[in-house]
Amino acid sequence: MMNTATASPRLTVSAAVAKFWGYTELKPLQAEAIQAGIDGQDSLVVLPTGGGKSLCYQVPPLISGRTDVVVSPLIALMKDQVDALTACGYPAAALYSGISDDERRRIGVEMAAGRLRLLFVSPERLLMPSFIPYLQRAGVSNFAIDEAHCISQWGHDFRPEYRRLAELRQHFPDATIHAFTATATERVRRDIAAQLKLNRPRLLVGRFDRPNLTYRIVPRRNVDAQIVETLRRHKDEAAIVYCLSRNDTEKVADMLKAAGFRAAAYHAGMDPRSRTTVQDAFARERIDVVVATVAFGMGIDRSNVRCVIHAAMPKSIEHYQQETGRAGRDGLDAECVMFQGGGDARRWESLFNRSASENEQPQNVVRSQLELLDEMESFCTLRVCRHQALSAYFGQPYEASDCNACDVCLTEATPALTDGASIARQIVECVISLKLPFGVGYVADVLAGANLEKIRSRGHDKLTGYAALAPRDRREVQGLVMQLVEQSVLHRSGGDRPVLTVTQKGRALIQGELELELRAPEELEKAPRADAGWEGVDRGLFEALRDLRRAFADERAVPPFVIFGDMTLRELARVRPVTPEAFLSVKGVGERKQADFGERFVTLIATYCKQNQATSASAPRRTSAASDGARDEAFRLFEQGRSLSEVASAISRAEGTVSQYLEDFIEERRPDSVETWVPAAQYQRIVVAAKQNEDGRLRPVFEALGEQVPYEQIRIAMRHAGLR
């Protein structure tokens, strides 16, 4: 018998989203997906990572007052989702092998009473003979299949246990089934629909493009140094480094720890307890970097990963999209860097063949894998916009002519050397002329003409190859040698003292039977794209809020993102609310979180603002009685028309403090114009938008202006116009 709802069926979608999650609007296609769930129409929903697909199956049972079942592939993923929902006051639970008997009984009582809105289970548990009648008695008639691409052997992360989900129709012939995934080509989408026996499903496919991600594909030279350099751009931020082998993950993790990073390795060869320890440490922000094989990722719900690095080329574009998609799930800017070499494809081909032999896979499976690998290699080598190429692969047009968020459009790609073929032959001939095998460093020393005793004592300063590449320095030559290693022209042995030998391909090169390219040495550091998500954010306050979030998370034994995401913390550090009402108005703060966390957060914000002389929302304004020498000097410089950065430099104060001084200056001195700090045309737009909102809040004005106008300019203009 169907359970009746205990949650009010009169709750509207917008009211539910505001009440539980603190959002005032939905993302593209969320409304349509939610409506399909409410209407009881099968659906296949493909939304990019960060596109909000979870909300699509979380809202309908709230509106309908029913209990839905969500099929999820990993226990860690279920636990994180349940923790996050519970923190919002949402009635959800998960059944898996690790829970206590008391918890299992409690869930049973909640199910029987119809008080649960979502129950998370694995595919194996769902189809247990004893579990089917349990769900039938509870009146379950709606199923959401998360990570639905796992059902298709044409996609990535194929899981045979997902194939059994086809049995759902046999046990629940009238049930509604909704499939959700972040990555699926048209062929994979057809396979998902066929396997799940979806009945005239509503197909909702969002944009695959992730505009907040900056993609870079860089020739692999000294990969350890390249990884360190990239991670230093994201100091104290979350990052994932993907490696091709288990051994690679451990070596890179050890290297990063020695370099001072909080890092750990993760791969399928580790025992389950060790893997769980690493995953939990990453989720709870106790480590910043996980170095992993593809075994790590699907169960990671951490939204603030700022960097994903591939130390080698992935085996398919689907994998690349899925793995890079773990960056920037909160919608804020993130960087994805791949260090690619010519030997990557051959390593994957060898792994495919070995796996096929060990698991007795049919040849058509290997052929399919090789086709996907060819497409991945083409993606790496073609010099077209990365965002455009990814969109085209998934069958979608890309309208912009310049993404301003990939190495190609940012013109970072290193050009080919005009004399690359000649340089390559000189390097190979030098390696041959040394007679005995030597390491990369020694070969580079010879080619660069280093004045070293070890070279003279061996007579290598008399070789034709000695100083052949001077005046290039040793480091640059070393990079050129490594390019030949990556292209399998030279072979570099393993062990503690790796040495170089010439391959058959290298001999073909010096005989004129092979053409290749060498690229100019890359610049040591590329400045990442400016992250507009920091505009107007007080960094000091953000870090203080981050510490408080971590304290709440430790108290509740949940990951910090369950308390609040980085997007919400940045907004809190931008608008600085110090009343419960102002706190609740911030995006991402629902009623339960306001009740549970609001008091301590607003207290911290008010204290911080007082100590740092910063403006707070709903806080009293400081008067001229609070002036000091720095403030008086700032006023004098403002009279001269100096910019914020000039004043900050002159009085040795942070720009946030100087911005507050400027607001005080505007209020007390009433200048006729603020055009020095806000262009006249921008000023008019801000004033018009502020008058339409009329509540003095910055966020609605920021959104009304297309999220393009800096918060500082909005504050200044509104203060001058008397609208704050």
C-alpha positions as CSV (number, residue, x, y, z in Angstrom):
1,M,0.0,0.0,0.0
2,M,1.3,3.5,-0.9
3,N,2.4,5.6,2.0
4,T,0.8,9.0,2.3
5,A,3.1,12.0,2.6
6,T,4.0,13.7,5.8
7,A,5.7,16.6,3.9
8,S,3.2,19.1,2.6
9,P,2.2,18.3,-1.0
10,R,1.3,22.0,-1.3
11,L,5.0,23.0,-1.3
12,T,5.9,24.5,-4.7
13,V,9.2,23.8,-6.5
14,S,10.5,27.3,-5.9
15,A,9.5,27.2,-2.2
16,A,11.2,23.8,-1.7
17,V,14.4,24.9,-3.4
18,A,14.6,28.1,-1.3
19,K,13.6,26.3,2.0
20,F,16.0,23.4,1.8
21,W,18.9,24.7,-0.4
22,G,18.7,28.5,-0.2
23,Y,18.5,29.0,-4.0
24,T,16.2,31.5,-5.6
25,E,16.5,30.1,-9.2
26,L,17.2,26.9,-11.0
27,K,19.9,26.0,-13.5
28,P,19.1,25.2,-17.2
29,L,16.9,22.1,-17.6
30,Q,16.5,21.5,-13.9
31,A,12.9,22.7,-14.0
32,E,12.0,20.4,-16.9
33,A,13.7,17.4,-15.2
34,I,12.0,18.1,-11.9
35,Q,8.6,18.3,-13.6
36,A,9.2,15.0,-15.3
37,G,9.7,13.5,-11.9
38,I,6.6,15.1,-10.5
39,D,4.5,14.1,-13.5
40,G,5.7,10.5,-13.4
41,Q,7.2,10.5,-16.9
42,D,10.4,8.5,-17.5
43,S,13.4,10.6,-18.3
44,L,17.0,10.5,-19.3
45,V,18.8,13.6,-18.0
46,V,22.4,14.4,-19.1
47,L,23.7,17.5,-17.3
48,P,27.4,18.4,-17.0
49,T,29.2,18.0,-13.7
50,G,28.1,21.0,-11.6
51,G,24.9,21.3,-13.6
52,G,22.7,20.3,-10.6
53,K,21.4,16.8,-11.7
54,S,21.0,15.7,-8.0
55,L,18.4,18.4,-7.4
56,C,16.4,17.0,-10.2
57,Y,15.6,13.8,-8.3
58,Q,15.7,15.4,-4.8
59,V,12.9,17.9,-5.4
60,P,10.0,15.7,-6.9
61,P,9.5,13.5,-3.8
62,L,9.3,16.7,-1.6
63,I,6.5,18.0,-3.9
64,S,4.7,14.7,-4.2
65,G,5.2,13.6,-0.6
66,R,6.4,10.1,-1.6
67,T,9.5,8.0,-1.1
68,D,11.8,7.6,-4.1
69,V,14.8,5.2,-4.4
70,V,18.1,6.4,-5.8
71,V,20.5,3.8,-7.2
72,S,24.1,4.9,-6.6
73,P,27.3,3.0,-7.4
74,L,29.4,3.8,-4.4
75,I,28.8,3.8,-0.6
76,A,31.0,7.0,-0.2
77,L,28.8,8.8,-2.8
78,M,25.6,7.8,-0.9
79,K,27.0,8.8,2.5
80,D,28.1,12.2,1.2
81,Q,24.7,12.9,-0.4
82,V,22.8,11.8,2.7
83,D,25.0,13.9,4.9
84,A,24.4,16.9,2.7
85,L,20.7,16.4,2.5
86,T,20.4,15.9,6.3
87,A,22.3,19.1,6.9
88,C,19.6,20.9,4.9
89,G,16.8,19.2,6.9
90,Y,15.9,16.9,4.1
91,P,14.6,13.4,5.2
92,A,16.9,11.0,3.4
93,A,18.8,7.7,4.3
94,A,21.0,5.1,2.7
95,L,21.1,1.4,3.2
96,Y,24.5,-0.3,2.8
97,S,26.5,-3.0,4.5
98,G,28.4,-0.8,7.0
99,I,25.4,0.7,8.9
100,S,24.4,-0.5,12.4
101,D,21.4,-2.6,13.1
102,D,19.9,0.3,15.0
103,E,20.3,2.6,12.0
104,R,18.8,-0.1,9.7
105,R,15.8,-0.4,12.1
106,R,15.3,3.3,12.2
107,I,15.3,3.5,8.4
108,G,12.7,0.8,8.3
109,V,10.4,2.7,10.7
110,E,10.8,5.9,8.7
111,M,10.1,4.0,5.5
112,A,7.0,2.4,6.9
113,A,5.7,5.7,8.2
114,G,6.3,7.4,4.8
115,R,8.6,10.0,6.4
116,L,11.6,9.4,4.1
117,R,11.7,11.2,0.8
118,L,14.8,9.5,-0.6
119,L,16.4,6.1,0.0
120,F,19.8,5.5,-1.5
121,V,20.9,1.9,-2.4
122,S,23.5,0.2,-4.5
123,P,22.3,-1.8,-7.6
124,E,23.3,-5.1,-5.9
125,R,21.1,-4.4,-2.9
126,L,18.2,-3.1,-5.0
127,L,17.8,-6.4,-6.8
128,M,18.3,-8.7,-3.8
129,P,15.3,-11.1,-3.6
130,S,14.5,-10.0,-0.1
131,F,14.7,-6.3,-0.9
132,I,12.2,-6.2,-3.8
133,P,9.2,-7.1,-1.6
134,Y,10.4,-4.6,1.0
135,L,10.2,-1.8,-1.5
136,Q,6.9,-3.1,-2.9
137,R,5.3,-3.0,0.6
138,A,6.6,0.5,1.0
139,G,4.8,1.5,-2.2
140,V,7.9,2.7,-4.0
141,S,7.1,3.5,-7.6
142,N,9.9,6.0,-8.6
143,F,13.5,5.2,-9.2
144,A,16.4,7.5,-10.0
145,I,19.5,5.8,-11.5
146,D,22.5,8.0,-10.8
147,E,25.7,7.7,-12.8
148,A,23.6,5.9,-15.5
149,H,26.5,5.7,-18.0
150,C,27.7,2.8,-15.9
151,I,25.1,0.7,-17.6
152,S,26.6,1.1,-21.1
153,Q,29.6,-0.9,-22.3
154,W,30.0,1.8,-25.0
155,G,30.8,4.5,-22.4
156,H,33.3,4.7,-19.6
157,D,33.1,3.2,-16.1
158,F,31.0,0.3,-17.3
159,R,29.8,-1.8,-14.4
160,P,28.3,-5.2,-15.1
161,E,26.1,-5.0,-12.0
162,Y,24.3,-2.0,-13.5
163,R,23.1,-4.2,-16.4
164,R,20.8,-6.0,-14.0
165,L,18.8,-2.9,-13.5
166,A,16.8,-4.0,-16.6
167,E,15.0,-6.3,-14.1
168,L,13.4,-3.2,-12.5
169,R,10.6,-3.3,-15.1
170,Q,9.9,-7.0,-14.2
171,H,9.4,-6.2,-10.5
172,F,7.9,-2.7,-10.9
173,P,6.0,-2.7,-14.2
174,D,4.3,0.7,-13.5
175,A,7.3,2.4,-12.0
176,T,8.7,5.6,-13.3
177,I,12.5,5.4,-14.0
178,H,14.8,8.4,-14.3
179,A,18.3,8.0,-15.6
180,F,21.0,10.7,-14.7
181,T,24.5,11.1,-16.0
182,A,27.0,13.9,-16.6
183,T,28.7,12.4,-19.7
184,A,27.1,10.4,-22.5
185,T,27.4,10.4,-26.3
186,E,24.3,9.8,-28.4
187,R,25.2,6.1,-28.7
188,V,25.6,5.8,-24.9
189,R,22.3,7.6,-24.4
190,R,20.5,5.1,-26.7
191,D,22.1,2.2,-24.8
192,I,21.0,3.6,-21.4
193,A,17.4,4.0,-22.6
194,A,17.3,0.5,-24.1
195,Q,18.9,-1.2,-21.1
196,L,16.6,0.4,-18.6
197,K,13.5,-0.1,-20.8
198,L,12.6,3.5,-20.5
199,N,9.0,4.2,-21.6
200,R,8.9,7.2,-24.0
201,P,11.4,9.0,-21.8
202,R,11.8,12.8,-21.8
203,L,15.3,13.4,-23.1
204,L,17.0,16.4,-21.5
205,V,20.6,17.0,-22.6
206,G,22.3,20.0,-21.2
207,R,25.4,21.8,-22.5
208,F,28.5,19.7,-22.2
209,D,30.7,22.7,-22.1
210,R,32.1,23.8,-18.8
211,P,33.0,27.5,-19.3
212,N,34.5,27.8,-15.8
213,L,37.2,25.3,-16.6
214,T,40.5,26.3,-18.3
215,Y,41.9,23.4,-20.3
216,R,45.7,23.1,-21.0
217,I,47.5,20.3,-22.9
218,V,51.2,20.6,-22.4
219,P,54.0,18.5,-23.9
220,R,55.4,16.4,-21.1
221,R,59.1,17.3,-20.3
222,N,60.0,16.9,-16.7
223,V,56.6,15.8,-15.4
224,D,57.5,16.1,-11.7
225,A,58.6,19.7,-12.0
226,Q,55.6,20.4,-14.2
227,I,53.1,19.0,-11.7
228,V,54.7,20.9,-8.8
229,E,54.7,24.2,-10.8
230,T,51.0,23.7,-11.6
231,L,50.0,22.9,-8.0
232,R,51.8,25.9,-6.7
233,R,49.3,28.0,-8.6
234,H,46.7,26.4,-6.4
235,K,48.4,26.5,-3.0
236,D,46.3,25.2,-0.1
237,E,43.5,24.3,-2.6
238,A,42.0,21.0,-3.6
239,A,43.6,19.2,-6.5
240,I,43.6,15.7,-8.1
241,V,46.5,14.3,-10.1
242,Y,45.6,11.4,-12.3
243,C,48.4,8.9,-13.3
244,L,48.3,5.9,-15.6
245,S,49.7,3.3,-13.2
246,R,49.5,2.5,-9.5
247,N,53.3,2.7,-9.3
248,D,53.2,6.2,-10.8
249,T,50.7,7.4,-8.2
250,E,52.9,6.4,-5.3
251,K,56.0,7.9,-6.8
252,V,54.3,11.2,-7.6
253,A,52.6,11.4,-4.1
254,D,56.0,10.8,-2.4
255,M,57.6,13.5,-4.6
256,L,54.8,16.0,-3.7
257,K,55.1,15.3,0.0
258,A,58.8,15.9,-0.2
259,A,58.0,19.2,-1.9
260,G,55.8,20.3,1.0
261,F,52.3,19.4,-0.3
262,R,49.7,17.6,1.8
263,A,49.3,14.7,-0.6
264,A,48.4,11.0,-0.7
265,A,48.2,8.2,-3.3
266,Y,45.0,6.3,-4.1
267,H,44.6,3.3,-6.4
268,A,42.7,0.0,-6.6
269,G,45.7,-2.0,-5.3
270,M,45.4,-0.5,-1.8
271,D,43.3,-2.2,0.8
272,P,39.8,-0.8,1.2
273,R,40.5,0.8,4.6
274,S,43.5,2.7,3.3
275,R,41.5,3.9,0.3
276,T,38.7,5.1,2.6
277,T,41.2,6.9,4.8
278,V,42.6,8.8,1.9
279,Q,39.2,9.6,0.5
280,D,37.9,10.8,3.8
281,A,41.0,12.9,4.4
282,F,40.5,14.6,1.1
283,A,36.8,15.2,1.6
284,R,37.5,16.7,5.1
285,E,40.3,19.0,3.8
286,R,43.0,17.3,5.8
287,I,45.0,16.8,2.6
288,D,44.9,19.0,-0.5
289,V,46.2,16.7,-3.3
290,V,45.2,13.1,-4.2
291,V,47.4,11.3,-6.7
292,A,45.3,8.6,-8.2
293,T,44.5,6.2,-11.0
294,V,41.0,6.4,-12.5
295,A,39.9,4.3,-9.5
296,F,39.4,7.6,-7.7
297,G,36.8,10.0,-8.6
298,M,33.2,8.8,-9.0
299,G,32.7,8.8,-5.2
300,I,34.1,12.3,-4.8
301,D,31.5,14.8,-4.0
302,R,33.9,17.6,-3.0
303,S,32.8,20.7,-4.9
304,N,35.8,22.9,-4.6
305,V,38.5,21.0,-6.5
306,R,40.4,23.9,-8.1
307,C,42.8,21.8,-10.3
308,V,42.8,18.5,-12.1
309,I,46.1,17.3,-13.6
310,H,46.6,14.4,-15.9
311,A,50.2,13.2,-15.8
312,A,49.5,11.2,-18.9
313,M,46.8,11.1,-21.6
314,P,43.5,9.5,-20.5
315,K,42.2,6.6,-22.6
316,S,39.1,8.3,-24.0
317,I,37.5,11.7,-24.3
318,E,34.7,10.5,-22.1
319,H,37.2,9.7,-19.4
320,Y,38.8,13.1,-19.9
321,Q,35.5,14.9,-19.7
322,Q,34.4,13.0,-16.6
323,E,37.8,13.4,-14.8
324,T,38.3,17.1,-15.6
325,G,34.6,17.5,-14.6
326,R,35.6,16.9,-11.0
327,A,37.1,20.4,-11.0
328,G,35.0,23.4,-10.3
329,R,31.8,21.7,-9.5
330,D,30.8,24.7,-7.5
331,G,30.8,26.8,-10.7
332,L,33.9,28.7,-9.7
333,D,37.0,28.8,-12.0
334,A,39.3,25.8,-12.1
335,E,42.2,24.6,-14.1
336,C,42.7,21.3,-16.0
337,V,46.2,20.5,-17.2
338,M,47.3,17.4,-19.1
339,F,50.9,16.6,-19.6
340,Q,50.9,14.5,-22.8
341,G,53.7,12.4,-24.4
342,G,53.9,10.4,-27.6
343,G,54.3,7.1,-25.6
344,D,50.9,7.4,-23.8
345,A,48.9,5.8,-26.6
346,R,51.2,2.8,-26.8
347,R,51.0,2.2,-23.1
348,W,47.2,2.2,-23.2
349,E,47.2,-0.2,-26.2
350,S,49.5,-2.5,-24.3
351,L,47.1,-2.4,-21.3
352,F,44.1,-3.0,-23.5
353,N,45.6,-6.1,-25.0
354,R,46.8,-7.5,-21.7
355,S,43.4,-6.9,-20.1
356,A,41.6,-8.6,-23.1
357,S,43.9,-11.6,-22.7
358,E,43.5,-11.9,-19.0
359,N,39.7,-11.5,-19.0
360,E,39.0,-13.3,-22.3
361,Q,37.4,-10.2,-23.8
362,P,36.2,-10.3,-27.4
363,Q,38.3,-8.5,-30.0
364,N,35.5,-6.0,-30.7
365,V,35.9,-4.7,-27.2
366,V,39.6,-3.9,-27.8
367,R,38.8,-2.4,-31.2
368,S,36.2,-0.1,-29.5
369,Q,38.8,0.9,-26.9
370,L,41.4,1.7,-29.6
371,E,38.9,3.8,-31.5
372,L,38.2,5.9,-28.4
373,L,42.0,6.1,-27.8
374,D,42.5,7.4,-31.4
375,E,39.9,10.1,-30.8
376,M,41.6,11.1,-27.6
377,E,45.0,11.4,-29.3
378,S,43.5,13.5,-32.1
379,F,41.9,15.8,-29.5
380,C,45.4,16.4,-27.9
381,T,47.2,17.1,-31.2
382,L,44.6,19.2,-33.1
383,R,45.2,22.9,-32.6
384,V,41.6,23.9,-32.1
385,C,39.7,25.4,-29.2
386,R,39.5,22.7,-26.5
387,H,35.9,23.8,-25.5
388,Q,34.8,23.7,-29.1
389,A,36.4,20.3,-29.7
390,L,34.7,18.8,-26.6
391,S,31.3,20.2,-27.5
392,A,31.6,18.9,-31.0
393,Y,32.6,15.4,-29.7
394,F,29.3,15.3,-27.7
395,G,27.3,16.5,-30.7
396,Q,26.8,20.1,-29.7
397,P,27.7,23.4,-31.4
398,Y,30.0,25.9,-29.7
399,E,29.0,29.4,-30.5
400,A,31.9,31.5,-29.2
401,S,34.8,32.1,-31.5
402,D,37.3,32.4,-28.6
403,C,36.7,30.7,-25.3
404,N,39.6,32.6,-23.5
405,A,39.9,29.4,-21.4
406,C,42.2,27.0,-23.1
407,D,45.8,26.9,-24.2
408,V,44.9,27.3,-27.8
409,C,42.7,30.3,-27.5
410,L,45.1,31.8,-24.9
411,T,47.9,31.3,-27.5
412,E,49.9,29.4,-24.9
413,A,50.7,26.4,-27.1
414,T,54.4,26.3,-27.9
415,P,55.3,26.6,-31.6
416,A,57.2,23.9,-33.5
417,L,60.9,24.5,-34.0
418,T,61.7,25.3,-37.6
419,D,64.9,23.2,-37.3
420,G,63.4,20.5,-35.1
421,A,64.2,17.6,-37.4
422,S,67.8,18.6,-37.6
423,I,68.1,19.1,-33.8
424,A,66.5,15.6,-33.3
425,R,69.1,14.0,-35.5
426,Q,71.9,15.7,-33.7
427,I,70.6,14.4,-30.3
428,V,70.3,10.8,-31.6
429,E,73.7,10.9,-33.2
430,C,75.2,12.2,-30.0
431,V,73.7,9.3,-28.0
432,I,75.1,6.8,-30.5
433,S,78.6,8.4,-30.5
434,L,78.9,8.2,-26.7
435,K,79.2,4.4,-27.2
436,L,78.0,3.6,-23.6
437,P,74.5,4.6,-22.3
438,F,74.3,7.7,-20.2
439,G,71.5,9.6,-18.5
440,V,69.5,12.6,-19.9
441,G,71.5,15.1,-17.9
442,Y,74.9,13.9,-19.2
443,V,73.7,13.9,-22.8
444,A,72.4,17.4,-22.3
445,D,75.7,18.6,-20.9
446,V,77.6,17.3,-23.9
447,L,75.2,18.8,-26.4
448,A,75.2,22.2,-24.5
449,G,79.0,22.2,-24.4
450,A,79.4,22.1,-20.6
451,N,83.0,22.6,-19.4
452,L,83.1,19.6,-17.1
453,E,85.9,17.3,-16.0
454,K,83.8,14.2,-16.4
455,I,83.2,15.1,-20.1
456,R,86.9,15.9,-20.8
457,S,88.2,12.8,-19.0
458,R,86.1,10.6,-21.3
459,G,87.1,12.5,-24.4
460,H,83.5,13.5,-25.1
461,D,84.5,17.1,-25.6
462,K,86.2,15.9,-28.9
463,L,82.9,14.5,-30.3
464,T,81.1,16.1,-33.2
465,G,78.0,16.4,-30.9
466,Y,79.9,18.3,-28.2
467,A,78.4,21.9,-28.0
468,A,76.2,21.0,-31.1
469,L,73.2,22.7,-29.5
470,A,75.1,25.6,-27.8
471,P,74.3,28.3,-26.8
472,R,71.1,26.6,-25.6
473,D,71.4,26.0,-21.9
474,R,71.5,22.5,-20.3
475,R,67.9,22.7,-19.1
476,E,66.5,23.6,-22.5
477,V,68.5,20.8,-24.1
478,Q,67.2,18.4,-21.5
479,G,63.7,19.3,-22.5
480,L,64.4,18.6,-26.1
481,V,65.9,15.2,-25.3
482,M,62.9,14.3,-23.2
483,Q,60.6,15.1,-26.2
484,L,62.4,12.4,-28.1
485,V,61.9,10.0,-25.2
486,E,58.2,10.8,-25.3
487,Q,58.1,10.2,-29.0
488,S,59.9,6.8,-28.6
489,V,62.9,7.9,-30.6
490,L,65.0,7.4,-27.5
491,H,64.3,4.8,-24.8
492,R,64.9,5.8,-21.1
493,S,65.5,2.8,-18.8
494,G,63.9,2.4,-15.4
495,G,65.6,2.1,-12.0
496,D,67.5,4.7,-9.9
497,R,70.0,5.6,-12.7
498,P,68.0,5.7,-15.9
499,V,70.0,5.8,-19.2
500,L,69.2,6.5,-22.8
501,T,69.4,4.2,-25.8
502,V,68.4,4.7,-29.4
503,T,65.3,2.8,-30.6
504,Q,64.5,1.5,-34.1
505,K,62.4,4.6,-34.6
506,G,65.5,6.7,-33.7
507,R,67.6,4.8,-36.3
508,A,64.9,5.4,-38.9
509,L,65.2,9.1,-38.1
510,I,68.9,9.4,-38.8
511,Q,68.4,7.4,-42.0
512,G,65.9,10.0,-43.2
513,E,63.0,7.5,-43.0
514,L,61.1,9.4,-40.3
515,E,59.7,12.9,-40.0
516,L,58.9,14.4,-36.6
517,E,58.6,17.8,-34.9
518,L,60.2,19.3,-31.8
519,R,58.4,22.1,-30.0
520,A,60.1,25.2,-28.6
521,P,60.7,25.0,-24.8
522,E,57.6,26.0,-22.9
523,E,57.6,29.0,-20.5
524,L,58.2,27.9,-17.0
525,E,54.9,29.4,-15.7
526,K,51.6,30.3,-17.3
527,A,49.5,32.8,-15.4
528,P,46.1,31.2,-14.8
529,R,43.0,32.9,-16.0
530,A,41.8,35.5,-13.6
531,D,39.1,34.0,-11.3
532,A,36.2,36.5,-11.4
533,G,34.6,34.5,-8.5
534,W,36.9,36.4,-6.1
535,E,35.7,39.8,-7.2
536,G,34.8,41.8,-4.0
537,V,35.6,38.9,-1.7
538,D,37.5,39.7,1.5
539,R,40.2,36.9,1.4
540,G,40.9,37.2,5.1
541,L,37.3,36.8,6.0
542,F,36.9,33.9,3.6
543,E,39.8,32.0,5.3
544,A,38.2,32.7,8.7
545,L,34.9,31.4,7.5
546,R,36.6,28.4,6.0
547,D,38.1,27.6,9.5
548,L,34.7,27.9,11.1
549,R,33.2,25.6,8.4
550,R,35.9,23.0,9.1
551,A,35.1,23.2,12.8
552,F,31.4,22.6,12.2
553,A,32.3,19.7,9.9
554,D,34.6,18.1,12.5
555,E,31.8,18.4,15.1
556,R,29.4,16.6,12.8
557,A,31.9,14.2,11.3
558,V,31.0,15.3,7.8
559,P,33.0,16.8,4.9
560,P,33.2,20.6,5.1
561,F,31.3,21.1,1.8
562,V,28.3,19.5,3.5
563,I,28.1,22.6,5.7
564,F,28.6,25.2,2.9
565,G,30.2,25.2,-0.5
566,D,33.0,27.6,-1.4
567,M,30.5,29.6,-3.5
568,T,28.5,30.4,-0.4
569,L,31.6,31.2,1.7
570,R,32.8,33.6,-1.0
571,E,29.4,35.3,-1.0
572,L,29.4,35.6,2.8
573,A,32.9,37.2,2.6
574,R,31.6,39.5,-0.1
575,V,28.4,40.8,1.5
576,R,29.4,40.2,5.1
577,P,25.9,39.7,6.7
578,V,25.6,40.2,10.5
579,T,21.9,39.6,11.1
580,P,20.0,36.4,10.7
581,E,17.8,37.9,8.0
582,A,20.8,39.0,5.9
583,F,22.5,35.6,6.5
584,L,19.4,33.8,5.2
585,S,19.4,35.9,2.0
586,V,22.8,34.6,0.9
587,K,22.6,32.0,-1.9
588,G,23.2,28.5,-0.5
589,V,21.7,29.2,2.9
590,G,18.5,27.4,3.6
591,E,16.3,27.5,6.7
592,R,17.9,24.6,8.5
593,K,21.4,25.8,7.9
594,Q,20.5,29.3,9.0
595,A,19.1,27.8,12.2
596,D,22.0,25.4,12.8
597,F,25.0,27.6,11.8
598,G,23.8,31.2,11.4
599,E,24.5,32.5,14.9
600,R,28.2,31.5,14.9
601,F,28.8,32.6,11.4
602,V,27.3,36.1,11.8
603,T,29.1,36.5,15.1
604,L,32.4,35.7,13.4
605,I,31.6,38.1,10.5
606,A,30.7,41.0,12.8
607,T,33.8,40.4,14.9
608,Y,36.0,40.3,11.8
609,C,34.4,43.5,10.4
610,K,35.0,45.3,13.7
611,Q,38.6,44.2,14.0
612,N,39.4,45.0,10.3
613,Q,37.3,48.1,9.9
614,A,35.3,46.5,7.1
615,T,31.7,47.2,6.2
616,S,29.1,44.6,7.2
617,A,25.6,44.1,5.9
618,S,23.1,45.5,8.4
619,A,25.9,46.8,10.6
620,P,26.0,50.4,11.8
621,R,28.3,52.8,9.8
622,R,31.4,54.1,11.4
623,T,31.6,57.9,11.8
624,S,34.5,60.3,11.5
625,A,35.1,59.9,15.2
626,A,36.7,56.5,14.3
627,S,39.2,58.2,12.0
628,D,42.9,57.6,12.3
629,G,46.0,58.8,10.5
630,A,45.8,56.2,7.6
631,R,42.1,57.1,7.1
632,D,42.8,60.8,7.0
633,E,45.6,60.3,4.5
634,A,43.3,58.1,2.4
635,F,40.7,61.0,2.3
636,R,43.4,63.4,1.2
637,L,44.4,61.1,-1.7
638,F,40.8,60.5,-2.7
639,E,40.5,64.3,-3.0
640,Q,43.3,64.1,-5.5
641,G,41.5,61.5,-7.5
642,R,43.8,58.6,-6.7
643,S,42.7,55.0,-7.5
644,L,42.0,52.4,-4.8
645,S,45.2,50.5,-5.6
646,E,47.3,53.7,-5.4
647,V,45.9,54.7,-2.1
648,A,46.3,51.1,-0.7
649,S,50.0,51.2,-1.7
650,A,50.5,54.7,-0.3
651,I,49.0,54.0,3.2
652,S,50.0,50.3,3.4
653,R,46.5,49.1,3.9
654,A,44.6,46.3,2.2
655,E,42.3,47.3,-0.7
656,G,39.3,46.0,1.2
657,T,40.1,48.5,4.0
658,V,40.7,51.3,1.5
659,S,37.4,50.5,-0.2
660,Q,35.7,51.1,3.2
661,Y,37.6,54.3,3.6
662,L,36.3,55.4,0.2
663,E,32.7,54.7,1.2
664,D,33.3,56.7,4.4
665,F,34.8,59.5,2.2
666,I,31.7,59.5,-0.1
667,E,29.3,59.6,2.8
668,E,31.1,62.3,4.7
669,R,32.5,64.5,2.0
670,R,29.7,64.1,-0.6
671,P,31.9,64.4,-3.8
672,D,30.0,65.5,-6.9
673,S,31.2,62.5,-8.9
674,V,32.8,59.1,-8.3
675,E,33.9,58.7,-11.9
676,T,37.5,58.1,-10.8
677,W,36.4,54.8,-9.3
678,V,33.3,54.0,-11.3
679,P,32.9,55.0,-15.0
680,A,29.9,57.2,-15.7
681,A,28.1,54.7,-17.9
682,Q,28.6,52.0,-15.4
683,Y,27.4,54.2,-12.6
684,Q,24.1,54.8,-14.4
685,R,23.5,51.1,-15.0
686,I,24.2,50.4,-11.3
687,V,21.8,53.0,-10.1
688,V,19.0,51.9,-12.4
689,A,19.4,48.3,-11.3
690,A,19.6,49.2,-7.6
691,K,16.5,51.3,-7.8
692,Q,14.6,48.4,-9.3
693,N,15.6,46.1,-6.4
694,E,15.3,48.8,-3.7
695,D,16.4,46.6,-0.8
696,G,20.0,47.8,-0.6
697,R,21.4,44.3,-1.2
698,L,24.3,43.9,-3.6
699,R,23.7,40.5,-5.0
700,P,20.4,41.3,-6.8
701,V,22.1,44.3,-8.5
702,F,25.1,42.1,-9.4
703,E,22.8,39.5,-11.0
704,A,20.7,42.2,-12.8
705,L,23.9,43.5,-14.4
706,G,24.7,40.1,-15.8
707,E,27.3,39.3,-13.0
708,Q,29.8,41.5,-15.0
709,V,30.2,44.6,-12.8
710,P,32.6,44.3,-9.9
711,Y,31.1,44.4,-6.4
712,E,33.4,47.2,-5.4
713,Q,31.9,49.5,-8.1
714,I,28.4,48.5,-7.1
715,R,29.1,49.4,-3.5
716,I,30.7,52.8,-4.4
717,A,27.9,53.8,-6.8
718,M,25.1,52.8,-4.5
719,R,26.8,54.6,-1.6
720,H,27.1,57.8,-3.7
721,A,23.5,57.6,-4.9
722,G,22.2,57.1,-1.3
723,L,20.9,53.6,-2.1
724,R,22.9,51.9,0.7
